[in-house]
Amino acid sequence: MNRFFLLALIAGLLSPIAAKSESYKLVVKVHYLDSVSTSVLTMISKETCVEGKRRILQKSEWDGDDFGNKSSIAAICIKSE
């Protein structure tokens, strides 16, 4: 019984699932008139985060009403652990 417990414990410590993984946070800030809205999205890789940021900042990707000069949008990718 003790051997099985020790084997399971060691296997759990050595498994790749137990490895610390990194992710990226895509932080988006939208300013419209007198209000500011912030959203945080978790991305699995830096490339995914950069692509998401590019698409968010590209106004041609948006559907719906155009708010013109009354609004602004900003985004940043931040590494998290």
N, C-alpha and C positions, 0 to 999 in steps of 0.2 A: 504494500500500500504506500509506504514512504517512497519507494523508488518511482512509482507512477506519479506521485505528487511532485517529486523533484524533477522528473523528466518533463512533465507538463509545464512546470514553472520555467525551466530552462528553454524549452521550445517557444514559450510565449515571449520571453525576452529576446530571443534571437530571430523571431519572425519578422519579415519585412513590414507587416502591418504595424508593428510596434515602433517602427522607425519614425522619427519626427519629420513631418512634411511641411513644406512652406507653401503659402498661398499669397495671393495679392488681393488687395481691396481697391475697388474702383469707387472713388468718392466723387459724387456729382453734386454741384451746387447750381441751383436755378434761382435767379433774381428776377422777379416780375413786379413792376410798380413798387409797392412798399413792402413786399413780403419776400422772404428767402426760404427756399426748401432745399434740404440736403438729403441725399440717399447714399447708402453704402451697399455695394454689391461685392460678394466674394467670388473671385476668379481662381481657376485652378493653376494658371501659369501666367508668366509675364506677357507672353505673346497674346494670350486671350484677353488680358486686361488692356493692353495697348490697342488691340483691334476694337474692343468695345468702346474705349475712349475715343478712337478715331470716328467710329460710327455715331456716337452721341454728339460729338462736336460738329459733324457734317450736317448742315441744315437741310440738304437735299434728301436725307434719309428720313426726315420727319413727315408724318401725315397730319392733316388737320389745319387749324387756323394758324396764320402767320401773325405773330404779335409785333413784328417790326422792331423798332428801336426801343420799345418799352420793356424788353426782356434781355437778359444775358445768361449765358450758361458757361460753366467752367468744370473741368474734370481733372483728376490726378490719380495715378496708380501708386499705391503704397504697399511695400512688402510687409507681410505679417507672418508670424511664426506661431 
